[in-house]
Amino acid sequence: MSSRLTRRDAIRTTAAAGLAASITGTMKQVNAETAISQSDLVPHSFLTPGKQFYDVSRGNPKPFSLTGKALEDAKLTPDTWQLNLKVDPFTEDGVVREPAAAEREFDAAEGTAIDYQQLMDLGEKHGVKFIKAMQCLNIPEPLGQGLWEGVPLSIVLRECGLLKNVRRVYYRGFHNNDPSQIFQSSVSYTQATETPPSELPAFLAYKLNGKPLSLLRGGPVRMIIPWAHGFKSIKWLREIFLTNDFRVNDTYALNNNDPESYLKTGAYLDKGPTEFENGEPVIITGQAINGYSGLERVEYWVRELIPGAKRLDDNSIEVKQAPWKHCVIAEEPAWNEVLPEGTDRRTLLGFDHETGKPNSWPLRYGMVSFHVALRDLKPGRYEVRARTVDGNGFAQPEPRSIQKSGKNAIQTRRFTIKA
């Protein structure tokens, strides 16, 4: 991203400081003589390099650590990768009356599995690509944001021909052929096949940021579920099976989590200095995820910590009635500077196919930087909070304050202005 400070940036920075000035009587408008660089205000890469994603890999040893013959035996190279796509014969008296059925199945044991080249050929005709942020259900910081490319799950399922009695689509990744390490997730048949025009589809990804998906990031092929937390986007994809069993038994469900939780709208504060000189600007930055319920704005609240000040929880009356102020959300980047070379924005889902402009900003299921510059705080101890307000008007941590559907606590950062 460009580090130059444009006239528009300067105006928005001054506006942010003006908002900050309303917090205490000792704060004033920003000193126009002190410049703040764009890199200070937006210290993040718009697209996260593959090696810099927060890693939540599973397995022992982790599949990305395999090399040589072990890697080939696991079929985790483009030359050896194979995908089984089969039906589940499961029935249960009084619950699941008939088994799922498909006109065609694909099974490595019978020499009919879908290989990497076949998937790429489907991509030539039906491929999709879009920008999506990754976030874990139980980790209080974003994992990264990438430009993902692959084939919609609905297109792959069409290879099976006529389907019957299919209610859920399950998928698994490679985990060392150890039954105790099996990790699986699922979507309903409707979620897999009936994507609304305004939504992003579930799909099998084989590229990240314009390059083949690395083993570290779950390659050669992984599942991506745009609207969900990261546990739905299974890495090292090797098997899809179709079942008439309507009951969800994802690995995360069996671990007492909500397996149908949506990607949450939330604000995440960056770490930074804990001490500032008197008169030095305090620049607060972070990233917000535009989740399933949309992102209306990001807000902050600064509180002076006087002696004896109690710690506040998210549901305290002080937090709910605090004078929250707007943060500045980063504008659209210079797309030709942040997208892989040669990327035509008109081919990206979420962008207008004629103008190449995003259909919304921030991007749906994407991540955006925010900041505020605090000036002229008097010497003392402070804490700053940041929260999102979603498209329905719910302020974080609402409407999903229950951890089983994803951590959504309001993050707090403390600092001192030295005398």
C-alpha positions in Angstrom: 0.0 0.0 0.0 1.2 3.5 -0.8 2.7 5.4 2.1 2.1 8.9 0.7 -0.3 11.2 2.6 -2.9 12.6 0.3 -4.9 15.8 0.8 -7.9 13.6 1.5 -6.0 11.6 4.1 -4.9 14.8 5.8 -8.4 16.1 6.0 -9.7 12.8 7.5 -6.8 12.7 10.0 -7.7 16.2 11.2 -11.3 15.1 11.5 -10.3 12.2 13.6 -8.3 14.4 15.9 -11.3 16.7 16.2 -13.4 13.8 17.3 -10.8 12.8 19.9 -10.7 16.4 21.2 -14.3 16.1 22.4 -13.4 13.4 25.0 -11.8 15.6 27.6 -11.7 19.3 28.2 -7.9 19.3 28.0 -7.8 18.1 24.4 -7.5 20.4 21.4 -7.6 20.3 17.6 -4.6 18.5 16.0 -1.5 20.6 15.5 -1.3 21.0 11.8 2.5 21.4 12.0 3.0 17.8 13.1 2.7 15.4 10.3 1.5 11.8 10.7 2.3 9.5 7.8 -0.2 7.2 6.2 1.9 4.2 7.2 1.4 5.2 10.9 -2.3 5.4 10.4 -2.7 2.2 8.3 0.2 -0.1 9.3 -1.3 -3.2 7.6 -0.9 -4.8 4.2 -4.3 -5.0 2.5 -3.6 -8.6 1.5 -1.8 -10.7 4.0 1.2 -12.6 2.5 0.6 -16.4 2.8 3.5 -16.9 5.2 2.1 -14.2 7.5 -1.3 -15.6 8.2 -1.9 -16.6 11.8 -1.6 -20.4 11.8 -4.3 -22.6 13.3 -3.1 -25.9 11.7 -4.2 -29.2 13.2 -2.5 -32.6 13.3 0.5 -34.2 14.8 2.7 -34.0 12.9 1.2 -31.0 11.2 0.5 -31.9 7.5 2.5 -28.9 6.2 5.6 -30.4 7.9 5.6 -33.5 5.7 8.3 -33.9 3.0 9.4 -36.3 0.4 7.6 -39.6 0.1 5.4 -38.9 3.1 4.1 -35.8 1.3 3.4 -37.8 -1.8 1.8 -40.6 0.1 -0.5 -38.1 1.7 -1.4 -36.9 -1.8 -0.6 -33.3 -0.9 1.3 -32.2 -4.0 -0.4 -31.0 -7.2 0.8 -34.1 -9.0 -0.5 -36.5 -6.4 -3.6 -34.7 -5.1 -6.9 -36.6 -5.4 -10.4 -35.8 -4.1 -12.9 -38.5 -3.1 -16.5 -37.5 -3.7 -18.9 -40.2 -2.4 -22.3 -40.7 -0.9 -22.9 -41.8 2.7 -25.0 -45.0 3.0 -26.1 -44.1 6.5 -29.7 -44.7 7.6 -31.4 -44.9 11.0 -34.8 -46.3 11.9 -37.3 -43.5 12.4 -34.8 -40.7 11.7 -33.0 -41.2 8.4 -35.2 -43.4 6.3 -33.3 -43.6 3.0 -29.6 -43.3 2.2 -28.1 -40.6 0.0 -27.5 -41.5 -3.7 -25.6 -40.1 -6.6 -25.5 -40.9 -10.3 -21.7 -40.8 -10.1 -19.1 -41.1 -7.4 -15.4 -40.5 -7.4 -13.2 -42.8 -5.4 -9.4 -43.2 -5.4 -9.7 -46.9 -4.6 -11.5 -47.4 -7.9 -9.2 -45.0 -9.8 -11.9 -42.5 -10.4 -11.0 -39.7 -7.9 -10.9 -36.1 -9.1 -7.3 -34.9 -9.7 -5.7 -31.5 -9.5 -5.8 -31.0 -13.3 -9.5 -31.8 -13.5 -10.2 -29.3 -10.8 -8.1 -26.7 -12.7 -10.0 -27.5 -15.9 -13.3 -26.8 -14.0 -11.7 -23.5 -12.8 -11.0 -22.5 -16.4 -14.7 -22.5 -17.1 -16.3 -21.8 -13.7 -13.6 -20.3 -11.5 -14.3 -17.6 -9.0 -12.0 -15.3 -6.9 -12.7 -12.9 -4.2 -11.2 -11.2 -1.2 -12.0 -12.7 2.2 -10.7 -12.3 5.8 -10.0 -15.3 7.9 -11.0 -15.4 11.6 -11.1 -18.2 14.1 -14.0 -18.9 16.5 -11.8 -18.8 19.6 -8.9 -16.6 18.8 -9.2 -12.9 19.6 -7.4 -11.5 16.6 -7.8 -11.8 12.8 -5.9 -14.5 11.0 -5.3 -12.5 7.7 -6.9 -11.5 4.5 -6.3 -12.9 1.0 -7.5 -13.0 -2.6 -8.7 -16.6 -2.9 -9.3 -18.4 -6.2 -11.0 -21.7 -7.0 -14.1 -23.6 -8.1 -17.5 -23.3 -6.4 -18.6 -26.3 -4.5 -21.8 -26.4 -6.5 -19.9 -26.8 -9.7 -17.9 -29.8 -8.3 -21.1 -31.4 -7.0 -22.6 -31.2 -10.5 -20.0 -33.8 -11.6 -22.0 -36.3 -9.5 -25.0 -36.0 -11.8 -28.4 -36.6 -10.4 -28.4 -36.6 -6.6 -31.1 -38.0 -4.3 -31.7 -37.7 -0.5 -28.8 -35.3 0.1 -29.3 -33.0 3.0 -25.7 -32.2 4.1 -22.3 -32.0 2.4 -19.4 -33.0 4.6 -15.7 -32.5 3.8 -12.5 -33.6 5.5 -8.8 -32.8 5.2 -5.8 -35.0 5.5 -4.7 -35.6 9.1 -2.1 -38.4 8.9 -4.6 -41.2 8.4 -5.1 -41.2 12.1 -8.9 -41.7 12.9 -8.4 -39.7 16.2 -7.2 -36.7 14.2 -10.0 -36.6 11.7 -11.3 -33.0 11.3 -14.5 -32.4 9.4 -17.0 -29.8 8.7 -20.2 -29.4 6.6 -22.7 -27.2 5.0 -26.3 -27.9 4.1 -27.1 -28.9 0.5 -28.9 -25.6 0.1 -25.8 -23.6 1.3 -23.6 -25.5 -1.1 -25.8 -25.1 -4.2 -28.1 -22.1 -4.0 -25.9 -19.1 -3.5 -27.8 -15.8 -3.8 -26.4 -13.4 -6.4 -25.3 -11.0 -3.7 -23.4 -13.6 -1.8 -20.1 -15.4 -2.1 -20.2 -19.2 -2.7 -18.6 -22.0 -0.8 -15.7 -23.1 -3.0 -12.6 -25.3 -3.4 -9.6 -22.9 -3.4 -6.3 -23.6 -5.1 -4.8 -20.1 -5.3 -4.0 -17.4 -2.7 -3.0 -13.9 -3.8 -2.4 -15.0 -7.3 -0.1 -18.0 -6.5 -0.8 -21.7 -6.0 -2.0 -22.4 -2.5 0.9 -23.4 -0.4 1.0 -26.4 1.9 1.3 -24.1 4.9 -2.0 -22.5 4.0 -3.8 -25.8 3.4 -2.9 -26.5 -0.2 -2.9 -27.9 -2.8 -6.7 -27.5 -2.2 -8.7 -26.3 0.7 -12.4 -25.5 1.3 -13.4 -21.8 1.7 -16.7 -20.9 3.3 -16.9 -17.1 3.0 -19.6 -16.4 5.6 -18.1 -18.7 8.3 -15.3 -18.8 10.8 -12.1 -20.5 9.8 -12.9 -23.9 11.1 -15.4 -24.3 8.2 -12.6 -23.7 5.7 -10.9 -27.1 6.0 -7.3 -27.3 4.9 -5.6 -30.1 2.9 -9.0 -31.1 1.4 -9.2 -34.8 0.4 -12.7 -36.0 0.8 -16.3 -34.8 0.3 -19.2 -37.0 1.2 -22.9 -36.5 0.8 -25.4 -37.7 3.4 -29.1 -37.7 4.2 -28.3 -37.4 7.9 -29.5 -33.9 8.8 -27.9 -33.7 12.2 -24.7 -31.6 12.4 -21.7 -33.5 13.8 -18.9 -31.3 12.7 -15.7 -31.6 14.8 -16.4 -28.2 16.3 -19.9 -29.2 17.2 -18.6 -32.2 19.1 -16.2 -29.9 20.9 -19.2 -27.9 22.3 -19.1 -25.0 19.8 -21.7 -23.6 17.5 -20.8 -25.1 14.1 -23.2 -22.8 12.2 -21.8 -19.6 13.6 -21.3 -16.8 11.1 -18.1 -14.7 10.6 -18.6 -11.9 13.2 -18.4 -8.2 12.8 -15.7 -7.1 15.2 -12.9 -4.6 15.9 -9.4 -5.8 16.8 -6.9 -3.3 18.3 -3.2 -3.4 17.3 -0.6 -3.7 19.9 1.6 -0.6 20.5 3.6 1.5 22.9 2.5 1.7 26.5 4.1 5.0 27.3 4.1 8.3 25.5 5.8 11.6 26.1 3.7 14.6 27.1 2.5 16.2 23.9 3.2 13.2 21.7 0.3 12.0 19.6 -1.2 8.7 20.6 -2.1 6.8 17.4 -4.6 4.0 17.9 -4.9 1.6 15.0 -6.6 -1.7 14.4 -8.6 -3.8 11.9 -12.3 -4.5 11.7 -13.9 -7.5 10.1 -17.1 -6.9 8.0 -19.0 -10.0 9.1 -22.3 -11.6 8.1 -24.3 -8.7 9.7 -22.4 -6.0 7.9 -20.3 -3.1 9.2 -21.7 0.3 9.8 -18.9 2.0 11.7 -16.1 1.5 14.2 -16.1 3.5 17.5 -13.7 4.2 20.3 -13.9 5.4 23.9 -11.0 6.8 25.9 -11.2 6.6 29.7 -8.8 8.2 32.2 -7.8 5.7 34.9 -8.0 7.7 38.1 -6.7 6.0 41.3 -9.1 3.3 42.4 -10.8 3.0 38.9 -12.4 -0.4 38.6 -12.0 -2.7 35.7 -15.1 -2.6 33.5 -16.7 -5.6 31.7 -18.4 -5.2 28.3 -21.9 -5.3 29.8 -21.3 -2.7 32.5 -23.4 0.4 32.5 -20.3 2.6 32.1 -19.4 0.9 28.9 -22.9 0.9 27.5 -23.5 4.6 28.2 -20.0 5.9 27.4 -19.5 8.7 24.9 -18.3 6.5 22.0 -16.9 8.4 19.0 -16.3 7.4 15.4 -12.9 6.0 14.3 -11.7 6.8 10.8 -12.1 3.8 8.5 -9.4 3.5 5.8 -10.6 4.3 2.3 -10.3 1.9 -0.6 -6.6 1.2 -1.5 -5.0 1.9 -4.8 -6.2 -1.4 -6.2 -3.4 -1.7 -8.8 -0.9 -1.5 -6.0 -2.4 -4.1 -3.6 -3.8 -6.8 -6.0 -1.5 -9.3 -7.7 -0.1 -8.0 -11.0 -2.5 -8.5 -13.9 -5.6 -8.9 -11.7 -8.7 -7.6 -13.4 -11.0 -6.2 -10.7 -14.0 -6.8 -13.0 -13.5 -10.6 -12.5 -13.6 -10.4 -8.7 -16.8 -11.4 -6.9 -18.0 -8.4 -4.9 -16.8 -5.9 -7.6 -18.9 -4.4 -10.4 -18.2 -6.5 -13.5 -18.3 -3.3 -15.7 -16.6 -0.6 -13.6 -14.3 -2.7 -11.4 -15.5 -0.8 -8.4 -16.4 -2.7 -5.2 -20.1 -3.2 -4.6 -19.6 -2.1 -1.0 -16.9 -0.7 1.2 -15.7 -2.2 3.4 -15.8 -5.4 1.4 -18.3 -8.1 2.5 -16.5 -10.7 4.6 -13.3 -8.5 4.3 -11.1 -6.7 6.7 -10.5 -3.0 6.8 -8.0 -0.8 8.9 -9.2 1.9 11.2 -7.4 4.6 13.3 -7.8 7.5 15.5 -5.1 10.1 16.5 -5.4 11.2 20.1 -3.8 14.6 20.9 -3.0 16.6 24.0 -4.1 14.1 26.6 -2.9 15.4 30.0 -0.3 13.2 31.9 -1.9 10.1 33.4 -3.1 6.6 32.8 -5.7 5.8 30.1 -7.4 3.0 28.4 -9.0 3.0 25.0 -11.6 0.6 23.7 -12.7 -0.1 20.1 -15.9 -1.7 19.0 -17.9 -2.1 15.8 -21.6 -1.3 15.1 -23.1 -3.7 12.6 -25.6 -3.1 9.8 -28.4 -3.8 12.1 -27.3 -1.3 14.7 -25.9 -3.8 17.2 -22.8 -2.5 19.0 -20.2 -5.1 19.8 -20.3 -7.5 21.6 -23.9 -7.8 20.6 -25.7 -9.6 19.1 -23.4 -12.6 19.6 -21.9 -12.3 23.0 -21.9 -16.0 23.5 -18.4 -17.5 23.1 -19.7 -20.7 21.5 -20.6 -18.7 18.4 -17.3 -16.8 18.4 -15.3 -14.5 20.7 -16.6 -11.0 20.3 -15.3 -9.1 23.4 -14.5 -5.4 23.2 -10.8 -5.0 23.1 -9.0 -2.6 25.4 -5.5 -1.0 25.2 -3.9 0.8 28.2 -1.2 3.5 28.0 0.5 6.2 30.1 1.1 9.8 29.2 4.3 10.7 31.1 4.5 13.9 33.2 
